[in-house]
Amino acid sequence: MGINRDAVLRTGEQYKKALRDGRVVWYGGERIDDVTTHPATAGGIDRLAEIFDMQHDPRYQDTMTFVREDGQRVTRAWQLPRTKEELRAKREMDELASRHTLGMFGRHFDNIAWTTLGLAAYEHLFTEPELAGNIGRYIRYAQDNNIMIGGIVADPQGARAKEKWSIGERIPLKHHGDTDRLPPLLRVVEKRSDGIVVAGAKIVGTVIPQADEILILTQPGVSSEESFWCALPANSEGLHIVLRQALAHPPSATEHPLASKGEEQDCLVILDNVFVPMERVFSLGNPNLPLEYGDIGAGEHWNTLVRMAVKAELLVALAQMIIDSIGTVRVAKVREIVADLVVYAQVQRSLAMSAQDYAITTESGVVWPQVDYVTAGRVYGVEHYGTIMGKIREMAGQGPLMLFTEKDFSHPELGPLLCQVTEGFDLVSEEKNLLMGLVWDITSDSFGMRVDYFERLNGYPLFFLKERLFGEYDRVAGVEHLARFLGLPVDKLAAPARALADVRKPMFG
């Protein structure tokens, strides 16, 4: 990992240039020559480039960057918070970036940077002597080079169900470069003095085609050879990035004011005997470490909660614009629906702020969001997201179904007629059309439905989040208080809650 002092605080153009690095990206059976210009990836890259440029805007400089102890101004995305003030400053950066994308980019700019910072927050759990210091050195490298990182955790669907690849029975692999076949579960196929060689696949690699680097984490319930945490460049030899179908629309701001701006891309990542230098490996052969992910990942998930709070607040604003545009603000039932959206936004905001206000200091000396509030916020947001989308549709009525093109409005014969009959309550026809296009993009278009799917399923399904919340929430003091109130033996009644608090992990079975 070389340090390029000249690349500190990259501009959007420098970020784009760095993505032209020979990475192997596939779309529709063809290899993409340049992700910064291809329709499937370019729009999302442009949005992210705008956030990079915000680092250089005097209006946002103190929000987007900070001055390090050596006097160097670097990106706040990679700031390791040591005080509550620094944690608050990172939240403000998250909010600024989220507003820029209307909260519709789940993995924008610093989301997976938070995960990497989580490794440092819980560095005391990473005990392999030969890897000591790798986490801190990588974070310094990421600061110096203003790295945009994506992450992969999930395994290909069905991979664990295949009998020959289930835990306890493995198909033997030959040496590096001579495998009979790639394993569906990503694993180490060779360990060398200078690094490891890995082979297999991971799915739902959101924003990886548009990122500089990839953070790889493994899930619980795998063997030691399948358990390793590391980071590697997106252009590593043997790494193939396979894109899902693109959902963003070609430039058409009239009909699709949001979807036309591009999207974060999801992908399948295939690693065909990829070498990872040992300096980029953070954990190796420790299958118990993923059980700590609830705490390690609390920063990333707080980032998500903050983003969803910003989006919820913008949805309240959108609802107000809808009812103003069609004149239904006087209807009591409509105002009740908007009030429901306000409650949703306020709960999201309150839980995000509580995670900050009740932050803990980890054993490794990092101020970290309180995981109880983070997980509760995720549960609430996921459980109510579909209902909120339905309420937006209900308020908009048939408006999003009746969208017209720019050519319709500009046509010399049709345009004047169209403008007369489609005018809103307080918006001219083209303005109302644009507003309803935004409603369609967020609630009903394939672009918005992908985000809906992402919000509700990508960060673990609801049942798992509730299982995690059950394991994380500490109720010892409450049980002890009630036992004393009832005059019952405190130690006996509190023993189960104490045992659960000692584990603080999801319980299955």
Helices and strands as residue ranges (DSSP letters): G 5-7, H 12-19, E 24-27, E 30-31, H 42-54, H 61-64, E 65-67, E 73-75, G 76-78, H 84-100, H 111-121, G 123-125, G 129-131, H 134-145, E 149-152, G 163-165, E 187-192, E 195-202, G 208-210, E 213-216, G 224-226, E 228-233, E 239-243, G 259-261, E 267-277, G 278-280, E 281-284, G 289-292, H 293-296, H 298-326, H 332-357, E 360-361, E 367-368, H 371-396, G 399-401, H 406-410, H 414-421, H 429-443, H 446-453, I 454-458, H 462-472, H 476-486, H 490-503
